[in-house]
Structures are given as C-alpha cells and as structure tokens.
Amino acid sequence: MATTTLPPSTQSEARQAAQDYLNKRLANGVNGQASGRPFTVPEINISSSFSSSIEDRKAVASQIRNACTNSGFFHITGHGIPEEARQAILGLAKRFFRTLPREKKEALHVKHSHYFRGWEPADFTYVNPGDWGADDAAPETKEGFNWGYEAGLDPTGGDGQYRELDGKDVNGNVWPSEEDIPGFYDTVRQYYGQILKLARHLSRLFALSLELPEDYFDSMMTHPGGIARLLYYPASKDPQPLGPKVKDKEIGLGAHSDYECFTILLCSAAPGLEILSPDDRWVPAPAVEGSFIINVADFLMRWTNGVYKSTVHRVVNRTRQERYSVPFFFSINYDQSVESLPSCVSPENPSKYPPVKAGEYILERLKATAKDS
C-alpha cells in the first residue's frame, strides 16, 4: 500500500474522471431490456464463507469475482444479519421522515456540515453533478439522512485513529435528539455495528477474489470510512412503466455510480432500483427476499485498475408505495493513500489512475453533488 504524496490535481481529477465515466456510460442509455442475452444480477449465498475452510471461502470469492467483472452487482444471502435488525432500521427511516417536523430537520441540514452529514432535502443535491443546469433533468424526489463512522458505532471500539474525510481528528456526525426520536441512535448503532462487521468480512472475500492474501485489507479497515444513509422515496404521483418510449418526469435518485469501495444496500418492499446493463439498457434490479444488494463503487474500480466494474444505477419509484432504503458505503481508512493493486497491474496493463487518498477522493465527490460546490 503506497503512501505517495497526492498531486495538486486531486480535486479536478477525482471529479472529472468520475463524470467522464458516467457520461460515457449514459451516452447510449435506453429504457428497457435489449434482446439477446438477458442482464442478470447473480445471487451468492455467502454462508460457507464463514467456514474455517479456506477452500470454502475461496469458492465464494470466485463467485464474487465473476459478478464484479460482469454485472458489478450481486445479491448476498446467508449473511447472518437478523431480519429483526433489518426491519428495525427501515422502521427508523419511516419514523424519521414521517414524524420529525420540518423545523427539526432544518436544524440537521447537511448545509451546516462540511462532511454532508445530517438531513438532506430533495432539492439540495443532484447525485449526478451533470444534472445541475441541464434543461431535461427531472428533479430528484429523494430525502435522506446521512452519517458516518464513529468509534461508538464500531463493535471493536475502533483503534482511536479515525480521521474524517479531510483528515481532521473530529466527529462529523449530527443526530436528532433522543426526545425528538426516542431510540434513534441506539437503533443506528445496533444496525451499523452488524453491517460494519459484514463489510469487513466481505473485504476479506474481495481480497481473495483479487488473488491477494486474505488479510491484505485488514490493516486498512481499523477505522474505516463507512457512510450510511436513511433514504425516503415518495410514492409516484403518476406511475410510468420502464420502457424505451417513457420519458421519466419523476426521478428518486438520478443516474450515478457510488464513490467508495462497495455498497451494501437494504431496501423496503417497494421496487425502484434500476441498473444500466453492459449493453446500455436500463433494467430493474430483481428482488431476493432476505438479501442485501452489493455493488462495486468507483474507488474499488480505480483500485483494481478497472478490473472490477463500478456500475451505473438510479432509483425511480414507479409505484404508489413509499420506498425506503438504507445504503452503507464502505471505504478503507480515510487517511490511507492508495495506488492500483499489485494483482491488477502488469506491463501489458499499467496503472490507469494516479495515487489518491481515500477520504479526499470521497469528499470531492460529495462536494460535486451540491449546487454551489
């Protein structure tokens, strides 16, 4: 793992490279499934990855590699997180968005946070920065609440070395009061702790999938970046089916790729996630009961020198049901600087990306979503 000094062009490179990748993918995007081989999101039962047998763990890692080099998305079952915990955090999202008065949310507004923590109203950001000023960009309808890692949420207690996205020794989180939403922090802590443990386990499988030692990432996950969100998508006022002739007037979350290493997504029953397939067709993500959806994010695509694909996706609620989701965006320690992984570089395939510090890269991507950043 390199500790190279970052070039002064980190800001523009982080934003521009990601925007170029997104624009290239969207250039030929069409609603609806193309003819020919259908796009699939594989389902991987990871229960055997908790085995003491390295061969069992490698077998699961092989399935992960196949998914990451093809769809970029996969479902996991057999993850060990109780359904009670999953439903509790979705229930908390509903309580926050339905019951907390507007003035209480305003006090938690992300505009007050250098790290984009707190309440995020629909009109404050576009997840695709290119949509600012675009005449044909439908307004995003999502509403969110964002928080990040802190030692109190980590079952290990952390190592005392956590640094925020900009390298400062601070805790950037903001929380509603216990009086306003009883049990909010405790519910977050219980869920976040379990999902963080799962993310660390998945990182060891990712290492095996990349032909690296299983513990390759362990020292980089001692105080990891882990931004999570509660998201609310209102019911559609005029539901329109996904199809090649449909011009969507309502977009929950615009087309984008995630920023960190990988995402662990929990969704309520209402559908809405749509994926841009390798043949540039928007297709709905299938539902798998009891699963989490995992997708490769941009930092891992950079880190693997493009071997693993960060897949463009969006959320469009095409139903009259409210949709809630809880994505967890997993990163390594924010103060870690990285170059392309050694197993992903060769004389025939030299590194395509300059060194970058994890936190600075993610912070620049977040800043780009706000109108005046």
C-alpha positions as CSV (number, residue, x, y, z in Angstrom):
1,M,0.0,0.0,0.0
2,A,1.6,3.2,-1.2
3,T,1.8,6.4,0.9
4,T,2.6,8.6,-2.1
5,T,2.1,12.4,-1.8
6,L,-1.1,13.3,-3.7
7,P,-0.8,15.5,-6.8
8,P,-2.3,19.0,-6.6
9,S,-4.9,18.0,-9.3
10,T,-6.6,15.6,-6.9
11,Q,-9.8,17.7,-6.8
12,S,-10.3,18.1,-10.6
13,E,-9.1,14.5,-11.3
14,A,-11.4,12.9,-8.8
15,R,-14.4,14.8,-10.1
16,Q,-13.7,14.9,-13.8
17,A,-12.6,11.2,-14.2
18,A,-15.8,10.1,-12.5
19,Q,-18.0,12.4,-14.5
20,D,-16.4,11.3,-17.8
21,Y,-17.0,7.7,-16.9
22,L,-20.6,8.4,-16.1
23,N,-21.2,10.5,-19.2
24,K,-19.7,7.8,-21.3
25,R,-22.0,5.1,-19.9
26,L,-25.1,7.3,-20.2
27,A,-24.5,8.4,-23.7
28,N,-26.3,5.4,-25.2
29,G,-28.6,4.5,-22.3
30,V,-32.0,3.3,-23.3
31,N,-35.0,2.3,-21.1
32,G,-36.0,-1.3,-21.4
33,Q,-34.2,-4.7,-21.8
34,A,-32.4,-5.4,-25.0
35,S,-32.9,-8.5,-27.0
36,G,-30.3,-11.3,-26.7
37,R,-28.7,-12.5,-23.5
38,P,-30.6,-11.0,-20.6
39,F,-28.8,-9.0,-17.9
40,T,-28.8,-10.8,-14.6
41,V,-27.8,-9.9,-11.0
42,P,-26.4,-13.1,-9.5
43,E,-27.4,-14.3,-6.1
44,I,-24.5,-15.5,-3.9
45,N,-25.1,-17.5,-0.7
46,I,-22.1,-16.5,1.4
47,S,-22.8,-18.8,4.4
48,S,-19.9,-21.1,3.5
49,S,-17.6,-18.1,3.6
50,F,-17.8,-18.2,7.4
51,S,-16.3,-21.7,7.3
52,S,-12.9,-22.5,8.7
53,S,-12.0,-24.0,5.3
54,I,-10.0,-21.6,3.1
55,E,-11.3,-23.6,0.1
56,D,-14.9,-22.8,1.0
57,R,-14.0,-19.1,1.3
58,K,-12.2,-19.1,-2.0
59,A,-15.2,-20.7,-3.7
60,V,-17.4,-17.8,-2.6
61,A,-14.7,-15.3,-3.5
62,S,-14.6,-16.8,-7.0
63,Q,-18.4,-16.1,-7.4
64,I,-17.8,-12.5,-6.2
65,R,-15.0,-12.0,-8.8
66,N,-17.3,-13.2,-11.6
67,A,-20.0,-10.8,-10.5
68,C,-17.6,-7.9,-10.2
69,T,-16.1,-8.4,-13.6
70,N,-19.6,-8.7,-15.3
71,S,-22.7,-7.1,-13.7
72,G,-20.9,-5.2,-10.9
73,F,-24.0,-6.0,-8.8
74,F,-24.9,-9.1,-6.8
75,H,-27.3,-10.2,-4.1
76,I,-25.9,-11.9,-0.9
77,T,-27.9,-14.3,1.2
78,G,-26.6,-16.3,4.2
79,H,-25.1,-13.1,5.6
80,G,-26.1,-13.7,9.2
81,I,-27.8,-10.4,9.9
82,P,-31.2,-11.0,11.6
83,E,-34.3,-9.9,9.9
84,E,-35.3,-8.1,13.1
85,A,-32.3,-5.7,12.7
86,R,-33.1,-5.1,9.1
87,Q,-36.7,-4.2,9.7
88,A,-35.8,-2.1,12.7
89,I,-33.6,0.3,10.7
90,L,-36.2,0.5,7.9
91,G,-38.8,1.3,10.6
92,L,-36.5,4.0,11.9
93,A,-36.3,5.6,8.4
94,K,-40.1,5.7,8.3
95,R,-40.2,7.3,11.7
96,F,-37.6,10.0,10.8
97,F,-39.1,11.1,7.5
98,R,-42.8,10.8,8.6
99,T,-42.8,12.2,12.1
100,L,-39.9,14.6,12.6
101,P,-41.2,18.2,11.9
102,R,-39.6,20.2,9.1
103,E,-38.0,22.7,11.6
104,K,-36.3,19.9,13.4
105,K,-34.9,18.5,10.2
106,E,-33.7,22.0,9.1
107,A,-31.6,22.1,12.3
108,L,-29.8,19.0,11.0
109,H,-29.5,20.2,7.4
110,V,-26.4,19.0,5.6
111,K,-25.6,22.6,4.5
112,H,-24.3,23.1,8.1
113,S,-21.9,20.1,7.7
114,H,-18.5,20.1,6.0
115,Y,-19.0,16.4,5.6
116,F,-22.5,16.3,4.2
117,R,-23.9,14.7,7.4
118,G,-27.5,15.1,8.6
119,W,-30.7,15.7,6.8
120,E,-30.6,16.1,3.0
121,P,-33.7,17.5,1.3
122,A,-34.5,16.6,-2.2
123,D,-33.7,19.9,-3.8
124,F,-30.2,20.4,-2.2
125,T,-28.2,17.9,-4.3
126,Y,-28.1,16.0,-7.6
127,V,-26.3,12.7,-7.3
128,N,-25.2,13.3,-10.9
129,P,-23.4,16.7,-10.8
130,G,-24.0,16.9,-14.6
131,D,-27.8,17.4,-13.9
132,W,-27.2,20.8,-12.4
133,G,-28.3,23.2,-15.2
134,A,-29.5,20.5,-17.5
135,D,-32.8,21.5,-19.1
136,D,-34.1,18.0,-19.3
137,A,-33.0,16.8,-15.8
138,A,-36.0,15.7,-13.8
139,P,-35.9,16.9,-10.1
140,E,-34.8,14.3,-7.6
141,T,-37.6,13.3,-5.1
142,K,-35.4,11.5,-2.5
143,E,-34.9,12.7,1.0
144,G,-32.0,11.5,3.1
145,F,-30.3,11.4,6.5
146,N,-26.5,10.7,6.4
147,W,-24.0,9.7,9.0
148,G,-20.5,8.2,9.0
149,Y,-18.2,6.1,11.1
150,E,-17.5,6.9,14.8
151,A,-15.9,4.7,17.4
152,G,-19.2,4.3,19.3
153,L,-20.8,2.6,16.3
154,D,-17.9,0.1,15.9
155,P,-18.3,-3.2,17.8
156,T,-14.4,-3.4,18.0
157,G,-14.3,0.0,19.7
158,G,-12.0,1.3,16.9
159,D,-8.3,2.0,17.2
160,G,-8.6,5.6,18.2
161,Q,-7.1,6.8,15.0
162,Y,-10.3,7.7,13.0
163,R,-9.9,10.8,10.8
164,E,-12.6,12.5,8.9
165,L,-12.8,12.8,5.1
166,D,-10.4,15.8,5.2
167,G,-8.0,14.2,7.6
168,K,-9.2,16.2,10.7
169,D,-9.5,14.5,14.1
170,V,-13.2,15.3,14.6
171,N,-16.5,13.5,14.7
172,G,-18.6,15.0,11.9
173,N,-21.9,13.2,12.7
174,V,-25.1,15.0,13.8
175,W,-28.1,13.3,15.4
176,P,-31.7,14.1,16.2
177,S,-32.3,14.3,19.9
178,E,-33.5,11.4,22.0
179,E,-36.5,13.5,22.9
180,D,-37.4,14.0,19.2
181,I,-37.0,10.4,18.1
182,P,-36.5,8.0,21.0
183,G,-34.1,5.2,20.3
184,F,-32.7,6.7,17.1
185,Y,-29.0,6.5,18.0
186,D,-29.4,3.1,19.6
187,T,-31.1,1.6,16.6
188,V,-28.5,3.1,14.3
189,R,-25.7,1.7,16.5
190,Q,-27.1,-1.8,16.5
191,Y,-27.6,-2.0,12.8
192,Y,-24.4,-0.1,11.8
193,G,-22.3,-2.4,14.0
194,Q,-23.6,-5.5,12.3
195,I,-23.3,-4.1,8.8
196,L,-19.7,-2.9,9.5
197,K,-18.8,-6.4,10.7
198,L,-20.2,-7.8,7.5
199,A,-18.3,-5.3,5.4
200,R,-15.0,-6.3,7.0
201,H,-15.9,-9.9,6.2
202,L,-16.7,-9.1,2.6
203,S,-13.4,-7.2,2.3
204,R,-11.5,-10.4,3.1
205,L,-13.5,-12.1,0.4
206,F,-12.7,-9.3,-2.0
207,A,-9.0,-9.8,-1.3
208,L,-9.2,-13.5,-2.1
209,S,-11.2,-12.7,-5.3
210,L,-8.3,-10.4,-6.4
211,E,-5.7,-13.1,-5.7
212,L,-4.3,-11.2,-2.7
213,P,-3.7,-12.6,0.8
214,E,-7.0,-12.8,2.7
215,D,-5.8,-10.3,5.3
216,Y,-4.5,-7.8,2.7
217,F,-7.0,-5.1,3.6
218,D,-7.2,-5.8,7.4
219,S,-4.8,-3.0,8.5
220,M,-6.7,-0.5,6.3
221,M,-10.0,-1.2,8.0
222,T,-9.2,-0.4,11.6
223,H,-11.1,2.9,11.5
224,P,-12.8,2.7,8.1
225,G,-14.9,5.1,6.2
226,G,-18.5,3.9,6.3
227,I,-21.1,6.5,5.3
228,A,-24.7,5.3,5.7
229,R,-28.0,6.8,4.7
230,L,-31.6,6.6,5.5
231,L,-33.5,7.3,2.2
232,Y,-37.1,8.0,1.5
233,Y,-38.7,8.0,-2.0
234,P,-42.2,9.3,-2.1
235,A,-44.9,7.3,-3.9
236,S,-45.2,8.3,-7.6
237,K,-47.9,10.8,-8.5
238,D,-48.1,9.3,-12.0
239,P,-46.5,5.9,-12.2
240,Q,-45.0,5.1,-15.6
241,P,-43.6,1.7,-16.5
242,L,-40.0,1.3,-17.6
243,G,-39.9,1.3,-21.4
244,P,-38.0,2.7,-24.4
245,K,-40.6,5.4,-25.1
246,V,-41.0,6.6,-21.5
247,K,-39.5,10.0,-20.5
248,D,-39.4,9.9,-16.7
249,K,-40.7,13.0,-15.1
250,E,-40.0,11.8,-11.6
251,I,-36.6,10.5,-10.5
252,G,-35.9,9.4,-7.0
253,L,-32.1,9.4,-7.4
254,G,-30.5,10.2,-10.7
255,A,-28.1,8.0,-12.7
256,H,-24.8,7.7,-10.8
257,S,-22.1,5.3,-9.7
258,D,-21.2,5.1,-6.0
259,Y,-17.9,6.6,-4.6
260,E,-16.4,4.2,-2.1
261,C,-15.2,0.6,-2.4
262,F,-18.5,-1.2,-2.3
263,T,-22.1,-0.6,-1.2
264,I,-24.3,-2.9,1.0
265,L,-27.9,-1.9,0.2
266,L,-31.1,-2.8,2.2
267,C,-34.4,-2.0,0.6
268,S,-38.1,-2.0,1.6
269,A,-40.6,-4.0,-0.5
270,A,-41.4,-1.2,-3.0
271,P,-39.2,-1.6,-6.1
272,G,-37.2,1.2,-7.7
273,L,-33.5,0.3,-8.2
274,E,-32.6,0.3,-11.9
275,I,-29.2,-0.7,-13.3
276,L,-27.5,0.3,-16.6
277,S,-26.6,-3.0,-18.1
278,P,-23.3,-3.6,-20.1
279,D,-25.3,-3.2,-23.3
280,D,-26.6,0.3,-22.1
281,R,-30.1,-0.7,-21.2
282,W,-31.9,0.3,-18.0
283,V,-33.2,-2.8,-16.3
284,P,-35.0,-3.2,-13.0
285,A,-33.0,-4.9,-10.2
286,P,-34.7,-8.2,-9.2
287,A,-35.8,-8.6,-5.6
288,V,-34.4,-11.5,-3.5
289,E,-36.1,-11.9,-0.1
290,G,-33.8,-11.5,2.9
291,S,-30.8,-10.4,0.7
292,F,-28.6,-7.4,0.6
293,I,-27.6,-5.9,-2.8
294,I,-23.8,-5.4,-3.2
295,N,-22.3,-3.2,-5.9
296,V,-18.8,-2.2,-6.8
297,A,-18.1,1.5,-6.4
298,D,-15.7,3.9,-8.1
299,F,-12.9,3.7,-5.6
300,L,-12.6,-0.1,-5.9
301,M,-12.8,0.3,-9.7
302,R,-9.8,2.7,-9.5
303,W,-8.0,0.5,-7.0
304,T,-8.4,-2.6,-9.3
305,N,-7.2,-0.6,-12.3
306,G,-10.6,-1.1,-14.0
307,V,-10.7,-4.9,-13.5
308,Y,-13.8,-4.6,-11.3
309,K,-16.6,-2.5,-12.8
310,S,-18.5,0.2,-11.0
311,T,-22.0,0.0,-12.4
312,V,-24.2,3.0,-13.1
313,H,-27.6,2.8,-11.5
314,R,-30.6,5.0,-10.4
315,V,-33.8,4.9,-8.4
316,V,-37.2,5.5,-10.0
317,N,-40.2,4.7,-7.8
318,R,-42.8,3.5,-10.4
319,T,-45.4,2.6,-7.7
320,R,-47.9,4.3,-5.5
321,Q,-46.0,2.9,-2.5
322,E,-43.4,4.8,-0.4
323,R,-39.9,3.3,-0.8
324,Y,-37.3,3.3,2.0
325,S,-33.7,2.1,1.7
326,V,-30.5,2.0,3.8
327,P,-27.3,2.0,1.8
328,F,-24.0,1.5,3.6
329,F,-21.0,2.8,1.6
330,F,-17.8,1.1,2.8
331,S,-14.4,2.5,2.4
332,I,-11.0,1.9,3.9
333,N,-9.4,4.2,6.5
334,Y,-9.9,7.7,5.1
335,D,-6.3,8.7,5.8
336,Q,-4.9,5.9,3.6
337,S,-3.4,6.7,0.2
338,V,-3.5,4.0,-2.4
339,E,-2.3,3.1,-5.9
340,S,-3.6,0.3,-8.2
341,L,-3.4,-3.1,-6.5
342,P,-0.4,-5.1,-7.5
343,S,-2.5,-8.0,-8.7
344,C,-4.2,-5.7,-11.2
345,V,-1.2,-4.1,-12.8
346,S,1.2,-5.6,-15.4
347,P,3.5,-4.4,-18.2
348,E,0.6,-5.0,-20.6
349,N,-1.9,-3.3,-18.3
350,P,-0.1,-0.4,-16.5
351,S,-1.9,1.7,-13.8
352,K,-4.6,4.0,-15.3
353,Y,-5.1,6.1,-12.2
354,P,-2.8,8.3,-10.1
355,P,-2.4,7.8,-6.3
356,V,-5.3,9.2,-4.2
357,K,-6.2,9.4,-0.6
358,A,-9.5,7.7,0.2
359,G,-11.1,10.4,2.2
360,E,-10.1,13.3,0.0
361,Y,-11.4,11.5,-3.1
362,I,-14.8,10.8,-1.5
363,L,-15.1,14.3,-0.1
364,E,-14.6,15.8,-3.6
365,R,-17.2,13.5,-5.0
366,L,-19.7,14.6,-2.3
367,K,-18.9,18.3,-2.8
368,A,-19.7,17.9,-6.5
369,T,-23.3,16.9,-5.8
370,A,-24.2,20.2,-4.2
371,K,-25.1,23.1,-6.5
372,D,-22.6,25.7,-5.4
373,S,-19.6,23.4,-4.5
